[in-house]
Amino acid sequence: MRKSRFSGNLTRIAVIATALAVVAVFSVAGTLAAFSATYTWNSDYAETDGFGYSDTSYKLDIFAKDALLAPGDSGRSVLRGPNFGTDTVVWTFAESNEDVIPLIFYVLDENGSPESGSLYSAYDYAALGAFGTETPDGRINFADVSSDASSIASYLFVGGTLCWVWPSAITDGDGVVVAGEAVDNYKSFCASLSEEESGFSSSLAGILDKYVVAYAVRAVGGNYAVELISSASGKWSVSEGLVGYDGNIIPVCEGEFFTTPCLSGDLNASSSLYVFVAETYADEFASELASSGTEAVVTEGKYIVSPQGDGSYYMSRDDGAAVARKLFAVFPDTVKTAARISVTVTAVVTV
């Protein structure tokens, strides 16, 4: 076989040499124009062997869709993917958890129990280090919980089960529920994660300046007692979630009573600012509030202002009045939403 292949090569070389000799003869004779010929050998294409892996994303169903988490909840997900064999793999675990929801993540060992070395949480469980909690997979001790995500990353593998638990009952080594300052602090922190703070939006000030000329309600009764708040240079304002006029905080209604809040923490979702808007502009006012995301309710009927001899004013209902105002209850926005968390697991394989 080798002899046949080399014989073929010698033949091709000989053909080329003959062609060149012909060119030389006719060039010397000068009877024909010069010409040339090019011989090219192209090989077939060859490709590198496949790497065997490609960038791939998997769904980590560790939290139920639109899940609302609370102490006592738990979840898990099996890590799907290719068999990396003996190739080098670097695992990482990351979470988006700005409010530090105190979930504890762990990987199950070969017996289906929490691997103590894999326990990880963004929350610092040091104050509860003498205690632990039960999970669906067995007991875990807070002393084993690391705040370094690399602790759990080193235990991740394809086919492994990644789990989490939000501890509720705090127990000692005998499984007895314990109490104390550290436990109380933990429970208070957990409760704070589901609380929502309310406050009026800063965009409300400009809308009030545009439509609310004179009045804000201070009391509720058979008629509405009203405070005249307009002035030549008066301006509405919203500062730290509270509505003011000429620098004075405007009262809000809580149930049947009006109170003047000192902090936005004094407000809740039902705290209502009552204002009167000329009927002519009521629809525009409502539309701008809606566009800004502020909730408001307009009461039925029309009202007129009746000044009293003592300098006070009353707003009484008069559906037949030609010039009247509409009464709006304007509610604060939620300025702090419930805490959120998401998890990302990555594996980088090198061959």
N, C-alpha and C positions, 0 to 999 in steps of 0.2 A: 504493500500500500504506500509506504513511504517513497519507494522508487518511482511509482507512477505519478505521485504528486510533484516531485521535483522535475520530472521529465516535462510535465506540462508547463512549468515555470520557464524552463530553458527554451521551450518553443515560443512562448510569448516574447521573450527577450529577443530572440532571433528575428521575429517579425518586425519589431520596432527598429532594429538595426538596419534592416533592408529598406524600410521606408525612408529613413534618414539618408541613406546612400543615394536613393533616387532623387531626392531633393537637391543634393549637392551636384549631381550631374547636370540637371536642367538649369540650375542657377548659373553654372559656369558657361553653359552654351548660350545663355542669354536669349533663348527663343520663346520662353514662357514667363509670365509674371510669377513672382515668388508666392508660395503658398505654405501653409503650415497645418499640422494636425496635432491634436492633443488627446492623449489616452489617459483616462481616469478610472481608477478602481474605487468604488464605493462599497463599504461593508454594510451588512444589515445592521439595524439598530439593536443595541443591547441596553437593558434597563437595570438599575440597581435593584437588589432584592427588596421586597416590601418590609417596612419597619415593623408591621404587625399590630401597631396601635394607632389610634387617631383621637383627636380631641372629641370628647363625648360628654354630654350633660345628662344626668339622671334626675328624676324627681325624688326628693327626699321627703317621703310622706310621714314625717315625724310628728307634725301637728295636723289635726283634722282641719279641713277647709273651713275658713272663717271661725276658727276655734276661739272661744272665750275662756282663757285660763284662770284657774283659781287654786288656792292651796288645797292639796289633796289630789290634784290631777296628775296624770302620768301619760307617757306615750313611748313609742318605739318605732324603729324602721330598720329593715335589713338592707345592708349596702350591696346593691347589685353591681355587676361589672365583669370584665374579663379575668381570666386566670393569669396573673402576672408571673407565675412560676418563680424562677430564681432571679428574675430581673430586679434591678434596684428600684424601690418605690419610696418616695417621700410623701408622707401623709400630713395634712394640716387640718385643723378644726378651727373655725371662726364663727362668731355670732355677732349679730347686730342687736344690741341690748342696752340702749342708752340709759334706761331707767333701772338697770341691774335687777331684773326679775330674778329671784333667787332659785332658779331651776338648777338641779344637780344632774349632770350628764354622766353616763357611764356606759361601758361595753360589757356584755355578758361573757363570762368565761365558758370553758367547754362543758361545764356542768349546768349552765343556764343561770348562774348566780352573778351578782354584780362583781366585777373585777375591781378589787379595792384600789389598785394602783391607777385605775383609769378615772376615778372620780374627779370631776371638774365642775366649778361654778364661778361665775363672775362675781357672785356675792361672797363676802368674807364671813365664813362660818366659824372663825376662830373663837368668838365669844361663846359658842355653843359646842366647843370641842369635846366636852365631857359627855355629850349626849349623841343621840343618833335618831334614826327614823326608819320605819318599815316601808319597803317598796313592794310592788307586785312580784319582784324577783328575790326578795330577801332583805335582811337588814343592812343598812349602811351606817357607818360612824362618821360624824362630822369632822373628826380629827384627821380623817383620811382624804378629805375634800381639798383639792389643790385649786389655787386661783390661776395656775399656769396652764393654758390650753394645750401645751405640748404634752402634758401628762396623759390626756385622753388620746391625742393624735398618735402616740406611740403604740396604742393598742388597737387601732383601727385596721381592718382588713376586709377584703372582698368576701362577702358571705357573713360577716360579723353583724351583730345586732346592736345598734346604737339606741340607748334608752335615756329617758329623763324622768324626773319626779320633782314636784313642788312640795316639799315637806309641810305637813300640817300638824300632826301630832308629834311632839318632841318627847322622846322617851329615854330612860336610862338603860343601863346594860341589861336590866331584868325585864325591859319592855314596859315599865311603869311610866305613865305620862307625868312629866315634871312641870314645875312652874318656877317663877322667879323673874328677876329683872331682865336677864338676857333673853328669856323666852318672850316676855312682854314687849321688849324692844323689837324683836323679830316679828311678832304678830302685828305690831303697829306699823312697821315698815311695809309688810305685805298688804295691809289695809290701805295704806297711802297710794299704792300702785293702781288701785281701782277707783280712787276718788277723782272727781272732775272739778276743776275750779272754773268759776264763771266770772265774766266781766264784759262790760260794754265795749264794742269795737271802736277803735279810734276814728274810723270812717263815719261814725254816727254823728260826730260833732258838726261836720260840714253839712250834713243833711238837715240837722236840726236848725242850724243857722239859716238855711234856705227856706224852711217852711214853718217853723214854730216861732211865731212872732212874740207872743207875750206870756203864755200861761203854762204852768205845771201844777198838777194836783198835789195837795198835801193831806187830804182827808176824804173819807167816803162816808156818806150819810144819805138822807133823803134827797138832798142836793149835794153837789160836789163843792167843798170849800177849796178855793183856788188862791194861789199866791201869784201876784203880779211880779214877773221877774224881768221884764224888759227894761232896758235903759238905753240912753243915747249911744253908749259905747260897749254895750253888753255883748258878750260872745259866749257861745256854747263851747264846752271843752270836754274831752275825755282823758283822764289822767289815771294811769294804773288801774284801768277798768271801771272807774267811777265817773259819772256824768256830773259836770258842774256848769254853773252859769255865773259870770262875773267873779269867778274864783270860789264860789260857794257850792258845796256838794248838794245836789238835788235829791230829795227823799225818794225812796222806792216803796212800793206796796208789798207787804208780806202778809198774805191772808186778807184780813180786814183792817190792818193797821199800817201806817206809814212810819218808816224809820229812816234815819240818815246814816248810811253806812260809813264806816271809817276806813275800811279796807275792802279790796275786792273779795277777800275771804268771807266777808259778811254777806255776800250775794249767793244766790243759788239759781238754778235754771228757771224758777218761777218768780224771781224778783222782778217786779214790773215797774217801769218808768211810765207814768201817765202824762201825756201831753195832748194839747188841743191844737188842731190844724184847721184852718179855714176850709169849709166844705168844698169850695171851688178847687182847692189843691189837694184834697184828701187822696184821690186816686194816684196822683203823681208821687205824693209822699210815700204811699204804700208800695208803689212800684220801685222807687229808689231804695227803700229799705230791703225789699226782696232781692234786688240786684246785688246789694252789698252783703247779702247773707244774713241779715238781721231779721229775726222773727218778730212780728207784731200782729196784734188783733185789734180791729176797729169795732167799737161798740155800736149798737143800734141807736138810731135817733139822732137828732140835732140839738145843739146846745147854744145858749146865749149867755153873755156875761151880764151879771147884775151887780153893780158896785153898791156897797153898803155904806152907811153913814160913818162907821168907825174906820173906814179906810180898807176894809176887807172886800173880797169879791166872792160871788157865788156863781157857779155855772149850773144853770137849770135847764132841763130838757124842754125844748119847744120845737116840735116837728114842723110847725107851720111858719117858722121864722124865715124871713127872706134872706137875712144875713146871719149865718150860724157857723158853728164849728163842729168838727167830728172829734170824738175822744178815742185816742189810741193807747193801747198798752204795749209798750216796747220792752222786749225781753233781752237779757244779756246773752252773749255768745259763750260757748264753751271754749275756754282758752287753754285748757290742758286736757288732752285726750288720754284715754287709757294707755298704759304702757304696752309696747310691742316688742316682739322678739322674732328673729329668724336665724337659721343656722346654715352654714355652708361647709361641706366636707370636700377636700380635693386630694387627689393622688397624682403625683408626677412620676412617671415611669421613665427610666433611662436604660438604654441597651448599649 
